[in-house]
Amino acid sequence: MTKRGEPATPKNLSELRSMIAARSVIFPDQVESVVRKALAEPELIAFGSTYSVAAACSVSQTTVVRLAGLLGFASFGELRTLFREHLCDRIGRMPHFGDSSS
């Protein structure tokens, strides 16, 4: 990854997308393919293992772990937590069946 300064670890997926759009973080090709797939399918990281993510992206498990490190996370588990929180927030914003305010 090429850095302009030291980018902060993203707090949510919106921040991660902003970092990528601002080009404050640039990934090597294989890592970028994992990022693209993860942003398109956040459940892949949220519920996956390094093995399952690597298989889905046709990369090595090391590449998946490297992504977490490049973003400033101490482990893949921390990156997975970011994606899980995103999905929980998204579910929390969905209208509930039978909700009279919908």
Biotite code that builds the C-alpha atoms (Angstrom):
import biotite.structure as struc

atoms = struc.array([
    struc.Atom([0.000, 0.000, 0.000], chain_id="A", res_id=1, res_name="MET", atom_name="CA", element="C"),
    struc.Atom([1.239, 3.463, -0.771], chain_id="A", res_id=2, res_name="THR", atom_name="CA", element="C"),
    struc.Atom([0.534, 5.944, 1.974], chain_id="A", res_id=3, res_name="LYS", atom_name="CA", element="C"),
    struc.Atom([0.186, 9.690, 2.019], chain_id="A", res_id=4, res_name="ARG", atom_name="CA", element="C"),
    struc.Atom([0.934, 10.252, 5.628], chain_id="A", res_id=5, res_name="GLY", atom_name="CA", element="C"),
    struc.Atom([-0.353, 7.531, 7.900], chain_id="A", res_id=6, res_name="GLU", atom_name="CA", element="C"),
    struc.Atom([-4.084, 6.988, 7.247], chain_id="A", res_id=7, res_name="PRO", atom_name="CA", element="C"),
    struc.Atom([-6.197, 6.244, 10.293], chain_id="A", res_id=8, res_name="ALA", atom_name="CA", element="C"),
    struc.Atom([-7.850, 2.877, 10.710], chain_id="A", res_id=9, res_name="THR", atom_name="CA", element="C"),
    struc.Atom([-11.390, 3.186, 9.308], chain_id="A", res_id=10, res_name="PRO", atom_name="CA", element="C"),
    struc.Atom([-14.162, 3.224, 11.901], chain_id="A", res_id=11, res_name="LYS", atom_name="CA", element="C"),
    struc.Atom([-16.831, 2.009, 9.439], chain_id="A", res_id=12, res_name="ASN", atom_name="CA", element="C"),
    struc.Atom([-17.288, 1.031, 5.799], chain_id="A", res_id=13, res_name="LEU", atom_name="CA", element="C"),
    struc.Atom([-18.252, 4.550, 4.823], chain_id="A", res_id=14, res_name="SER", atom_name="CA", element="C"),
    struc.Atom([-14.896, 5.776, 6.117], chain_id="A", res_id=15, res_name="GLU", atom_name="CA", element="C"),
    struc.Atom([-13.117, 2.969, 4.259], chain_id="A", res_id=16, res_name="LEU", atom_name="CA", element="C"),
    struc.Atom([-14.862, 3.926, 1.015], chain_id="A", res_id=17, res_name="ARG", atom_name="CA", element="C"),
    struc.Atom([-13.905, 7.572, 1.582], chain_id="A", res_id=18, res_name="SER", atom_name="CA", element="C"),
    struc.Atom([-10.264, 6.622, 2.173], chain_id="A", res_id=19, res_name="MET", atom_name="CA", element="C"),
    struc.Atom([-10.221, 4.680, -1.078], chain_id="A", res_id=20, res_name="ILE", atom_name="CA", element="C"),
    struc.Atom([-11.981, 7.455, -3.022], chain_id="A", res_id=21, res_name="ALA", atom_name="CA", element="C"),
    struc.Atom([-9.553, 10.045, -1.662], chain_id="A", res_id=22, res_name="ALA", atom_name="CA", element="C"),
    struc.Atom([-6.708, 7.686, -2.603], chain_id="A", res_id=23, res_name="ARG", atom_name="CA", element="C"),
    struc.Atom([-5.297, 8.011, 0.896], chain_id="A", res_id=24, res_name="SER", atom_name="CA", element="C"),
    struc.Atom([-4.822, 4.261, 0.700], chain_id="A", res_id=25, res_name="VAL", atom_name="CA", element="C"),
    struc.Atom([-3.744, 2.332, -2.382], chain_id="A", res_id=26, res_name="ILE", atom_name="CA", element="C"),
    struc.Atom([-3.636, -1.458, -2.323], chain_id="A", res_id=27, res_name="PHE", atom_name="CA", element="C"),
    struc.Atom([-1.518, -3.972, -4.222], chain_id="A", res_id=28, res_name="PRO", atom_name="CA", element="C"),
    struc.Atom([-3.556, -5.697, -6.963], chain_id="A", res_id=29, res_name="ASP", atom_name="CA", element="C"),
    struc.Atom([-4.483, -8.892, -5.102], chain_id="A", res_id=30, res_name="GLN", atom_name="CA", element="C"),
    struc.Atom([-5.400, -6.999, -1.930], chain_id="A", res_id=31, res_name="VAL", atom_name="CA", element="C"),
    struc.Atom([-7.474, -4.591, -4.006], chain_id="A", res_id=32, res_name="GLU", atom_name="CA", element="C"),
    struc.Atom([-9.452, -7.493, -5.432], chain_id="A", res_id=33, res_name="SER", atom_name="CA", element="C"),
    struc.Atom([-10.334, -8.560, -1.875], chain_id="A", res_id=34, res_name="VAL", atom_name="CA", element="C"),
    struc.Atom([-11.370, -4.993, -0.963], chain_id="A", res_id=35, res_name="VAL", atom_name="CA", element="C"),
    struc.Atom([-13.593, -4.667, -4.035], chain_id="A", res_id=36, res_name="ARG", atom_name="CA", element="C"),
    struc.Atom([-15.354, -7.966, -3.373], chain_id="A", res_id=37, res_name="LYS", atom_name="CA", element="C"),
    struc.Atom([-15.696, -7.198, 0.365], chain_id="A", res_id=38, res_name="ALA", atom_name="CA", element="C"),
    struc.Atom([-17.305, -3.812, -0.291], chain_id="A", res_id=39, res_name="LEU", atom_name="CA", element="C"),
    struc.Atom([-19.696, -5.369, -2.808], chain_id="A", res_id=40, res_name="ALA", atom_name="CA", element="C"),
    struc.Atom([-20.493, -8.296, -0.491], chain_id="A", res_id=41, res_name="GLU", atom_name="CA", element="C"),
    struc.Atom([-19.804, -7.227, 3.116], chain_id="A", res_id=42, res_name="PRO", atom_name="CA", element="C"),
    struc.Atom([-21.199, -10.501, 4.469], chain_id="A", res_id=43, res_name="GLU", atom_name="CA", element="C"),
    struc.Atom([-18.181, -12.238, 2.921], chain_id="A", res_id=44, res_name="LEU", atom_name="CA", element="C"),
    struc.Atom([-15.876, -10.689, 5.537], chain_id="A", res_id=45, res_name="ILE", atom_name="CA", element="C"),
    struc.Atom([-18.493, -10.377, 8.289], chain_id="A", res_id=46, res_name="ALA", atom_name="CA", element="C"),
    struc.Atom([-19.217, -14.095, 8.403], chain_id="A", res_id=47, res_name="PHE", atom_name="CA", element="C"),
    struc.Atom([-16.163, -15.556, 6.720], chain_id="A", res_id=48, res_name="GLY", atom_name="CA", element="C"),
    struc.Atom([-12.798, -16.870, 7.747], chain_id="A", res_id=49, res_name="SER", atom_name="CA", element="C"),
    struc.Atom([-9.494, -15.963, 6.151], chain_id="A", res_id=50, res_name="THR", atom_name="CA", element="C"),
    struc.Atom([-9.770, -19.263, 4.295], chain_id="A", res_id=51, res_name="TYR", atom_name="CA", element="C"),
    struc.Atom([-13.292, -18.685, 2.937], chain_id="A", res_id=52, res_name="SER", atom_name="CA", element="C"),
    struc.Atom([-12.549, -15.076, 1.946], chain_id="A", res_id=53, res_name="VAL", atom_name="CA", element="C"),
    struc.Atom([-9.325, -16.114, 0.225], chain_id="A", res_id=54, res_name="ALA", atom_name="CA", element="C"),
    struc.Atom([-11.138, -18.877, -1.674], chain_id="A", res_id=55, res_name="ALA", atom_name="CA", element="C"),
    struc.Atom([-13.941, -16.516, -2.764], chain_id="A", res_id=56, res_name="ALA", atom_name="CA", element="C"),
    struc.Atom([-11.402, -13.961, -4.009], chain_id="A", res_id=57, res_name="CYS", atom_name="CA", element="C"),
    struc.Atom([-8.923, -16.453, -5.517], chain_id="A", res_id=58, res_name="SER", atom_name="CA", element="C"),
    struc.Atom([-6.062, -15.170, -3.355], chain_id="A", res_id=59, res_name="VAL", atom_name="CA", element="C"),
    struc.Atom([-4.005, -16.600, -0.509], chain_id="A", res_id=60, res_name="SER", atom_name="CA", element="C"),
    struc.Atom([-5.010, -16.379, 3.137], chain_id="A", res_id=61, res_name="GLN", atom_name="CA", element="C"),
    struc.Atom([-1.916, -14.220, 3.641], chain_id="A", res_id=62, res_name="THR", atom_name="CA", element="C"),
    struc.Atom([-3.389, -11.639, 1.257], chain_id="A", res_id=63, res_name="THR", atom_name="CA", element="C"),
    struc.Atom([-6.574, -11.478, 3.340], chain_id="A", res_id=64, res_name="VAL", atom_name="CA", element="C"),
    struc.Atom([-4.585, -11.041, 6.550], chain_id="A", res_id=65, res_name="VAL", atom_name="CA", element="C"),
    struc.Atom([-2.414, -8.428, 4.818], chain_id="A", res_id=66, res_name="ARG", atom_name="CA", element="C"),
    struc.Atom([-5.543, -6.382, 4.025], chain_id="A", res_id=67, res_name="LEU", atom_name="CA", element="C"),
    struc.Atom([-6.364, -6.142, 7.723], chain_id="A", res_id=68, res_name="ALA", atom_name="CA", element="C"),
    struc.Atom([-2.827, -5.012, 8.521], chain_id="A", res_id=69, res_name="GLY", atom_name="CA", element="C"),
    struc.Atom([-2.716, -2.454, 5.712], chain_id="A", res_id=70, res_name="LEU", atom_name="CA", element="C"),
    struc.Atom([-5.861, -0.868, 7.132], chain_id="A", res_id=71, res_name="LEU", atom_name="CA", element="C"),
    struc.Atom([-4.301, -0.642, 10.593], chain_id="A", res_id=72, res_name="GLY", atom_name="CA", element="C"),
    struc.Atom([-6.124, -3.550, 12.212], chain_id="A", res_id=73, res_name="PHE", atom_name="CA", element="C"),
    struc.Atom([-4.170, -5.871, 14.511], chain_id="A", res_id=74, res_name="ALA", atom_name="CA", element="C"),
    struc.Atom([-5.951, -8.931, 13.130], chain_id="A", res_id=75, res_name="SER", atom_name="CA", element="C"),
    struc.Atom([-8.454, -10.212, 10.606], chain_id="A", res_id=76, res_name="PHE", atom_name="CA", element="C"),
    struc.Atom([-10.901, -10.525, 13.513], chain_id="A", res_id=77, res_name="GLY", atom_name="CA", element="C"),
    struc.Atom([-10.852, -6.746, 14.006], chain_id="A", res_id=78, res_name="GLU", atom_name="CA", element="C"),
    struc.Atom([-11.556, -6.206, 10.311], chain_id="A", res_id=79, res_name="LEU", atom_name="CA", element="C"),
    struc.Atom([-14.391, -8.742, 10.502], chain_id="A", res_id=80, res_name="ARG", atom_name="CA", element="C"),
    struc.Atom([-15.867, -6.801, 13.443], chain_id="A", res_id=81, res_name="THR", atom_name="CA", element="C"),
    struc.Atom([-15.978, -3.635, 11.303], chain_id="A", res_id=82, res_name="LEU", atom_name="CA", element="C"),
    struc.Atom([-17.971, -5.503, 8.642], chain_id="A", res_id=83, res_name="PHE", atom_name="CA", element="C"),
    struc.Atom([-20.261, -7.141, 11.209], chain_id="A", res_id=84, res_name="ARG", atom_name="CA", element="C"),
    struc.Atom([-21.041, -3.760, 12.765], chain_id="A", res_id=85, res_name="GLU", atom_name="CA", element="C"),
    struc.Atom([-21.861, -2.414, 9.308], chain_id="A", res_id=86, res_name="HIS", atom_name="CA", element="C"),
    struc.Atom([-24.349, -5.215, 8.692], chain_id="A", res_id=87, res_name="LEU", atom_name="CA", element="C"),
    struc.Atom([-25.900, -4.781, 12.160], chain_id="A", res_id=88, res_name="CYS", atom_name="CA", element="C"),
    struc.Atom([-26.323, -1.046, 11.534], chain_id="A", res_id=89, res_name="ASP", atom_name="CA", element="C"),
    struc.Atom([-27.886, -1.755, 8.140], chain_id="A", res_id=90, res_name="ARG", atom_name="CA", element="C"),
    struc.Atom([-30.326, -4.252, 9.652], chain_id="A", res_id=91, res_name="ILE", atom_name="CA", element="C"),
    struc.Atom([-31.184, -1.798, 12.416], chain_id="A", res_id=92, res_name="GLY", atom_name="CA", element="C"),
    struc.Atom([-32.222, 0.798, 9.814], chain_id="A", res_id=93, res_name="ARG", atom_name="CA", element="C"),
    struc.Atom([-34.549, -1.590, 7.964], chain_id="A", res_id=94, res_name="MET", atom_name="CA", element="C"),
    struc.Atom([-38.276, -1.156, 8.528], chain_id="A", res_id=95, res_name="PRO", atom_name="CA", element="C"),
    struc.Atom([-39.668, -3.882, 10.727], chain_id="A", res_id=96, res_name="HIS", atom_name="CA", element="C"),
    struc.Atom([-42.530, -6.080, 9.585], chain_id="A", res_id=97, res_name="PHE", atom_name="CA", element="C"),
    struc.Atom([-45.779, -4.808, 11.020], chain_id="A", res_id=98, res_name="GLY", atom_name="CA", element="C"),
    struc.Atom([-44.262, -1.479, 12.049], chain_id="A", res_id=99, res_name="ASP", atom_name="CA", element="C"),
    struc.Atom([-47.031, 1.096, 11.773], chain_id="A", res_id=100, res_name="SER", atom_name="CA", element="C"),
    struc.Atom([-44.516, 3.863, 10.988], chain_id="A", res_id=101, res_name="SER", atom_name="CA", element="C"),
    struc.Atom([-43.561, 2.227, 7.655], chain_id="A", res_id=102, res_name="SER", atom_name="CA", element="C"),
])
